[in-house]
Amino acid sequence: MKTNTTQQNGLAKLRKEILAVVSSSPEAGFRRTDVRRCLGSQDEAFFKEAFKSLVADGSIVKKNGGRFVTREALSLVRGSIRVNAKGFGFVTPENSSTSGDVFIPPNGLNGAISDDSVLIEIINRDDSRGPVGLVRKILERAHEEFIGCLRLGDEGFEVRPLRRELPSRIPLLWNNDDVDARKGAREGDWVLARFISGRTPRSPLQAEIIKRLAKSGSVVSDLNAIVKEYDLPKNYTVTDDKKLEDIVPLELPREDFTQRTLVTIDPVDAKDYDDALSYEPGPRPGTAVVGVHIADVACYVTTDSPLDKKALERGFTSYLPGRTLPMLPPILSTNLCSLREGEKRLAHSILLTIDEETGEVLETRRVHSVVSVTQRLDFNEVERFLAGEAQPQIKESVLDLLSHLSALSQTIRRRRKQEEQFLPLETAELRVLCGGSPLKVTGITRVTPNPAHQLVEEFMLLANVAVANEMRSRGLLGLFRIHEAPDENNLAEFAAQSTILIQRKKKLQLRSRKALVGFLEQIKEQHFYDLLCFNFLRCLPRAAYSTECQPHFGLGKAVYCHFTSPIRRYPDLLVHQQLIAADMGLEGHDETYVFNAETAVNALEQNIDQACFAASDRLKLRYLDDRRQENPAELHEALIVHAMPSGLSVYLPEYGLMGSIDRTVFRDGQWRYDPKSFSLVNQRGGGQRYRCGDTLYVRVRSIDSVRGELELKPLQ
């Protein structure tokens, strides 16, 4: 250990000495032999290691002529690159005085692909589009290996990557007749491949196949490819469950709520029930006590246990169409920790004393408890009851409970709307339904938020706020849920897009929260509401987890955390663990652990979201392709999102899919793009034009379910 530390200190010192030499001639630079000579007697192997590490992290850069200069001497900026399908890119600088993203033209990528860490040189700071740069060095590949589908292209075999942010076609390195190079893969197979860089930075990328995975085209193989590409965890095994058959929960003082009427309300296909609600008259007339009872997962998954470490590795339960990858083993997630009807379960309860007239929370109390759910309901059943339909299958005591909870939740929501001005985003979710053996896509269902969802949401929000306030007031380490306000430029861009989409002459002004909320309320009944919400979400920063308590812009809350889903989300579980430790006077997770957990769960959440979107889009396209095989002439309603010189970008509300229409497919005219009206105009007259916000009917032209791309043609 001491020897390693000495070597590391020596290496750090030598790096500084090399940098000092190279910095002494910022313009001309030094050859490596010149640097070696200036430093005098040095161990050759040690010098090579130090020099190589400086080149690797971009501290020094090789110029033409073999001379090295510092990054600062070339005005180089480090950042992450995003490459567009059209061949250009943008780099987001890190720790740089350069404001905004830097545009990278196609001839300046030098082999960089999306998410690579790169060094760029700013070559023009005065361009009207913003700063322009060139990639000088790829510091780190984000995707050394990737999942793709083997295809026979015009110039031989190529791999088409599953990730849309990667180049659409990567030619194979070896001769197409070399069967061994294809590892037994045939056209149409999913393969695991790796990138092979060319001899020079400007050489085209190539790929080599590591191994064949499976034939593409089935739901199972497509899901397997997505799981592999996004490195999602495998399902737990029967052996994993057997190891936990004798698990003993942590002993805690508990209150007995088994005689209270409790209800769980979840999606119809849910198997893990981690929250239940109860209602009791309050201590004073006009008040009520609502119990939010959460599965006490942390008494099974204790701090720093093997189960805890495994839960952090997974971070969240992944819900893919037709496949669920739970964060916790099934014996916990769907049995011992799940609040199942008629069975005693351990819970962590938040008791909220609420003024029934105003919806104000007067008092909160947190206790560990034992509960027994009276009845398990799904959202559809509750929605029908709230709509006034008779529901004879619901127990009388539960009907009474739902009536009280519904009235109170509406009062709370009105208060929250007035005081917090939360963003009223109530977009429909288009879910892919899978079933049968072999697994197939059986349909697409539209799930719209309704009063049943709002009933549950209001009380979960109150519980999360109560816990966040306690965490902050007691100074407990934990993870808060934060959401930054949108950038002014992004908000202005959304306002401009919305002005065009709703075909309004006067530009929208959405600078204040009141104006933004008012606009979102006004468009709720419009046919383009889902699309506008989709565009708005794209201009918002991602919500994230943080050790620091900061506001949540979307909810309009100053203090917020996640507590109500510890079966499915590690941040919730960690908060439970920290509260238990504080309750029992034990050591919880330390500061280093919580900081590391923050980084881990944010990355895991984003990766899982990307995997879920990729799976959903591809299975929707599989379903749409099956429909096309049955009826090639089938028409679909499409909403124009953007008009561009190359054609139209459109949205299919029935499927929740984006598609494109190439300008060349339009007949009976000579079409051009008009930048003033943001539309495609027929120059032959007749007043024909296509612009943002218009509806048209289309047929499928082609589907690429590997890339998740859809080409359409209009009915003319």
C-alpha positions, 0 to 999 in steps of 0.5 A: 500500500505504501509503495503504491502511494509513493508511486502515485505521488511520484507519478503526479509530481512527474505529470506536473513537471511535464506540463510545466515544460510543455507550457513553457512554449505554448505556441511551438510546443515540444516533441516528446524527446525534447521534454525528456531531455529538459527533465534530465535523468528519469526512469524511462518507463515511468516517464512514458507512463506519465506522458501517456496519461497526460495525452489520454486525459487531454491535458496535452495534445499532439499538433501537426509535426509531432509537437505537443502543446497544452490543451489551453494553448490550443483553446481546447474545450472538453465535453460530451458530444451528441451527433445528429442523424444528418452527420453534424453534432453538438458538444456540451462543454464542461467547466468552460467559459464557453456558454451554450453548446458548440456546433460541430460540422460533419467534417469536424467530427473526426470519428466521434459518435454520440456520448463520446467524451471529446476535446474540441477546438473552437474555430469560430465564436462569432457564427450566428448559430453560436460557437463552431468547433472541431473535434481534436481528440476522442478522450473516451468512447461511450459505446465501445460495444453495441447491439445491432442487427446484421444487414446486407447493404449496397457495399456488403454486410453492415451492422445497424445499431439499435441505439438511434444516437449511434450511426445508422450503418456501420460496415463490417471490417472483414470481407463479406465472404468471411463467415467466421468473421460474422460469428455464424450470424446471418442477415437479420440476426441481432449481434453484439459488435464493437467499434473499430477505429480507422487508421486516421481520425478521418477514417470511417468507423467499422465494426467487428462482430463479437457474437451472434445473439438471436434472430430479430423479429420476435418480441422476445428477441427484441426485448432481449436485445434491448436488455443487453444494449442497456445493460439491464439486470437479469431476472431473479431466479428461484434460487435467489428466492429460496435463499430468502425463505427464512429472512427475519425482519428487523424488530421495531415498536409498531402500532396495530392498524389491522382493524382499520379499513385500508384499500390499495389502488393500483394498475390492473396488472400490478403485482407489487402493492407498496401503498395503501390508504385509510381514513378516520374522523379527526380529533376535532370536528371538521378534521380527518386523519388519512393514513398513507401506509407504505410497505416497510421494506427497509426492515427486510432490506437493512443498511449495507446488507447484501440485499441492500447492495443488490438493490442499489445495483439495480436502482429501480424496477424496470417495466418493459412491455411484456417484461418486468425486471424487479429491483427486489427478489419476488419473494419480497416484492410480490409477497413479504413486502407487498401489502396484499389483501387480507394478510398482515404486513409490516408498514411505515405509516404517515398519519395526516391530520387534515382540515376537511374544508380547506385541505390544509395539513394540520399535523403529521405523525410517522409510525411503524405499523402492522396493517391488513388491507381490506380490499385490493382495487384497480384504477378502473374499478375506482374510476367507475365508482367515482363516475357514479356506476354501481360497483357491487364487488366493492365492500361497503366499508371500502365504498365509504372510505373511497367517498371520503378520500375522493372528496378530501383529495379534490379539496387538497388538489384545489388548494395545491393548484392555487398555492403551488401552481403545479404544472397541469400535465395530464398526458395520456400514456399509450401502453403496449400490451403483450401476451400469448406464447410465444409472446406477441403484441396484442394491442395498444391501450390509451391510459389517461389520468383520471380522478382515481389516479388523482385521488392516490396522487394527492395523498402520496404527495402529502406523505412525501412532503411530510417525510422530506420536511422531517428529513430536513428538520432533523438534518438526516442524510437522504435523497431529495427529489428536485426539478430545476426550472427550464432554461429561458431559451428553451422556454422561449423556443417552446413558446415559438413552437406552440405559437406555430402549432396552434397557428396563432398570429401573435407570439405566445409569452410564457415567461411567468409561471402563471402564464405557463400554467394558464396556457397548459390549462387552456389547451387541455381539450385540443387535439394536439394537447399530447403533442404540445405536452411532449414538446414541453417536456423536452424543454424541461430539465430532467427531475433528479435525486440530490443530497441537497434539498432544492425546489421541484419546479414541476410540482411547485414544491419547495421541499420534496422527496420520494418515500412511497415506493420502496419496493420499486425505487432505491431512493425511497428505500434509502430514505426509509433506511435512514429514518429507521436508523434515526428511530433506533439510534443506529448508524445509517448510511454515511455521507460518502455512501449517500453521495455515491448513491445520488450519482448511481440512481440518477444514471440508472434512472436515465438509462432505464427510461431510455430502455423503456422508450426504445422497447415501447417504440419498437414494439409499437412499430412491430404492431403497426407493421403487422397491421400493415401486412393485414391491410396495406391501404390502412389510413392513419391520422397524423399531426404535423409537428415540423415542416422542413426543407426535406419534408415533414415530421409528424405524430401519430396520436393513435400509436404515440409514434413520430414519423417522417414524410419525405418531400419527394413523395408529394405528387402534383406539384413542385414543393419548397420550404417557406421559412416565413410560414414554416411550411411546405408550399406547392409552387404550382399554385392552388394554395396547397401547403403543409404546416405545423399543426395541420392534420393529414391522413397517411399510409405506412411507407416503410418501417425500420423496427431496428432503428425505431424509424417510421416513414409515411406517405400522405393520402393525396 
